[in-house]
Structures are given as structure tokens and as C-alpha cells.
């Protein structure tokens, strides 16, 4: 079992990097399971708004909701606020849910567990970084011209010194895949 966490500013291509890595691993018969620290908040939001699946959640995030006072809020802003409140109450619950997902996977797939790469696609907060360092997680930082810090998310930028590798995403997706293919053996 190997855990890889991806960090980087908004707009740098973290999800694209995760998808490319996942595809490469799957093509080489290495099991890969994508996880997010934010899955816990997503689960709470789905329960609260009775959203049945990722499709409905994504529609919610893109929607505009009119409140009883007439003000409008985007689903994305509502989700950020809920996540921030959950983090204020107990930030470790996000880490607990990642650990639970890994243990659950081991229970369902004991024959694959030792060979599985768990790919965490949203390393953004100090307590998550501490957990990653404590558990020898490989940290990949994605950088791209135009990436930006989101002050509403109350997240931090993970310093370069904590990254095992820095992926520069300044070209095409094909260029990015070549970079990842060249560097991937060093991360695993």
C-alpha cells in the first residue's frame, strides 16, 4: 500500500494530474483508489440536501440557491461554508474519514490492498500535511502559471520543501503526461 497526496493552488491542475496518474497505474495493472479529504464534507452536504450521487452533488455545486431572505448563494459557496464550520469544530474528522476509507478498502479488497496506490487529490490544510508527513505519504505539488490562492477556503499553500516532487503543468495535457511518466517511478 502506498499513499500519494497532491497539493497545489487552485487552477493548477491537481485533478488532471490525479486522473493521469490513475490512468497510468490502471494501465499497468496497479490498483488505484482516489480519495479526498473533502469527501467528508461532501457526504454531509449530500445528506443535508438529499443528493443521491456525484451527478446531483455537482449540479448542486454549480447551482444558485435563493434563500428565504431573497439573497442568492451558489452551491459552491454553501459547500465551502459548511466545510469551514466542520473544520472549526474538529478538523481531524477529515483525516479520520480518509483513514476509514483506507481500512474499509482493505476489508473489501484484502488481496489488492498491499499493491494499491491511494491517491489523495486535495491536500490543502496544515493538519492534513502533518498527517501525511507522519504516515510517510508521498507529496506531489502541482504548479502552473495562473494558479491562485482561494482566501474563502481558509487553506494554506503547501511549501515546496514538503513536496517529494514538483510537477510543472505549463504545457499541454500530453506534455503533462510525459512529465508524469518520466517521474512516476521515483514516486512509487
C-alpha positions in Angstrom: 0.0 0.0 0.0 1.2 3.4 -1.0 -0.4 6.8 -0.3 0.3 9.8 -2.6 -1.2 13.2 -1.9 -1.5 16.0 -4.4 -1.3 19.7 -3.4 -1.2 23.0 -5.3 -3.0 26.2 -5.7 -6.5 26.4 -7.3 -6.3 26.1 -11.1 -3.0 24.3 -11.2 -4.5 21.0 -12.5 -4.5 18.8 -9.4 -7.5 16.8 -10.6 -6.0 16.4 -14.1 -2.7 15.2 -12.6 -4.6 12.7 -10.4 -6.6 11.4 -13.4 -3.4 10.9 -15.5 -1.7 9.1 -12.6 -4.7 6.9 -12.0 -4.9 6.0 -15.7 -1.2 5.2 -15.9 -1.4 3.0 -12.8 -4.5 1.2 -14.1 -2.9 0.6 -17.5 0.0 -1.1 -15.6 -2.4 -3.2 -13.5 -1.7 -1.3 -10.3 -4.9 -0.7 -8.3 -5.6 2.9 -7.6 -8.2 4.4 -5.3 -8.8 8.2 -5.5 -9.8 9.9 -2.2 -10.3 13.4 -1.0 -10.1 14.9 2.5 -13.1 16.9 1.4 -15.2 13.8 0.9 -16.4 14.0 4.5 -18.0 17.5 3.9 -19.4 16.3 0.6 -21.1 13.4 2.4 -22.6 15.7 5.0 -23.8 18.1 2.2 -25.4 15.2 0.3 -27.2 14.1 3.4 -28.4 17.6 4.2 -29.7 18.3 0.7 -30.8 14.7 -0.1 -28.4 14.5 -3.0 -28.2 10.9 -4.3 -24.9 10.8 -6.2 -22.0 12.7 -7.7 -24.0 14.0 -10.5 -26.6 15.6 -8.2 -23.8 16.9 -6.0 -22.0 18.5 -9.0 -25.4 20.1 -10.0 -25.8 21.5 -6.5 -22.3 23.0 -6.5 -23.0 24.8 -9.9 -26.5 25.9 -8.8 -27.6 29.3 -7.4 -29.9 29.0 -4.4 -32.3 31.7 -3.4 -32.6 32.0 0.4 -35.8 32.9 2.2 -34.4 36.5 2.7 -34.1 36.8 -1.1 -30.3 36.6 -1.1 -28.7 34.2 -3.6 -25.8 31.9 -2.8 -24.0 29.5 -5.0 -23.9 25.8 -4.0 -20.2 26.0 -4.1 -20.1 28.9 -1.5 -22.6 27.0 0.7 -20.3 23.9 0.5 -17.2 25.9 1.4 -19.0 27.4 4.4 -20.2 24.0 5.6 -16.7 22.6 5.2 -15.2 25.6 7.1 -17.6 25.1 10.0 -16.9 21.4 10.1 -13.1 22.1 10.2 -13.6 24.6 13.1 -15.4 22.0 15.1 -13.0 19.2 14.6 -10.5 19.2 11.7 -9.3 15.7 12.4 -12.6 14.2 11.3 -11.5 14.8 7.7 -8.4 12.7 8.3 -10.4 10.1 10.2 -12.6 9.6 7.2 -9.6 9.1 4.9 -8.2 6.5 7.3 -11.6 4.9 7.5 -11.8 4.7 3.7 -8.4 3.0 3.5 -9.3 0.5 6.2 -12.6 -0.2 4.5 -10.9 -0.8 1.2 -8.6 -3.3 2.9 -11.6 -5.1 4.3 -13.3 -5.4 0.9 -10.1 -6.0 -1.2 -7.5 -7.7 1.1 -5.9 -9.3 -1.9 -5.3 -5.9 -3.6 -4.5 -3.8 -0.6 -0.7 -4.3 -0.5 -0.4 -3.3 -4.1 -2.9 -0.4 -4.1 -2.0 3.3 -4.5 -4.3 5.6 -2.6 -4.3 8.9 -4.4 -5.5 11.9 -2.3 -6.3 14.7 -4.6 -6.8 17.7 -2.2 -4.0 18.2 0.3 -4.7 21.8 1.4 -4.6 22.1 5.2 -1.9 22.0 8.0 -3.4 19.1 9.9 -3.6 17.1 6.6 0.1 17.9 5.9 1.1 16.8 9.4 -0.8 13.5 8.9 0.9 13.0 5.5 4.4 13.5 7.0 3.6 11.3 10.0 2.5 8.5 7.6 5.2 8.8 5.0 2.8 9.9 2.3 4.5 10.9 -1.0 3.5 14.5 -1.6 3.3 15.9 -5.2 2.9 19.6 -5.7 1.4 20.9 -8.9 2.5 24.3 -10.2 1.0 26.2 -13.1 1.1 29.8 -14.3 -2.2 31.4 -13.2 -2.8 29.2 -10.1 -4.3 31.2 -7.3 -4.9 31.1 -3.6 -8.6 30.9 -2.5 -9.0 33.1 0.6 -12.5 31.8 1.2 -11.3 28.2 1.6 -9.0 29.1 4.6 -6.4 26.8 3.2 -2.7 27.1 3.1 -0.2 26.7 0.2 1.9 23.7 1.0 5.5 24.9 0.8 7.8 23.3 -1.8 10.1 21.9 0.8 7.4 19.4 1.9 6.9 18.0 -1.6 8.6 14.9 -2.8 8.3 16.1 -6.3 7.0 19.3 -8.1 5.0 18.8 -11.3 5.1 21.8 -13.6 1.9 21.9 -15.6 2.7 24.7 -18.1 2.1 22.9 -21.4 -0.5 20.6 -22.9 -2.1 17.6 -21.3 0.2 15.4 -23.5 3.2 17.3 -22.1 1.9 16.8 -18.6 1.5 13.0 -19.1 5.1 12.8 -20.5 6.4 14.6 -17.3 4.4 12.2 -15.1 5.5 9.1 -17.0 9.1 10.3 -16.7 8.9 11.0 -12.9 6.4 8.4 -11.8 8.8 5.5 -10.9 10.6 7.8 -8.5 7.3 8.5 -6.6 6.3 4.9 -6.2 
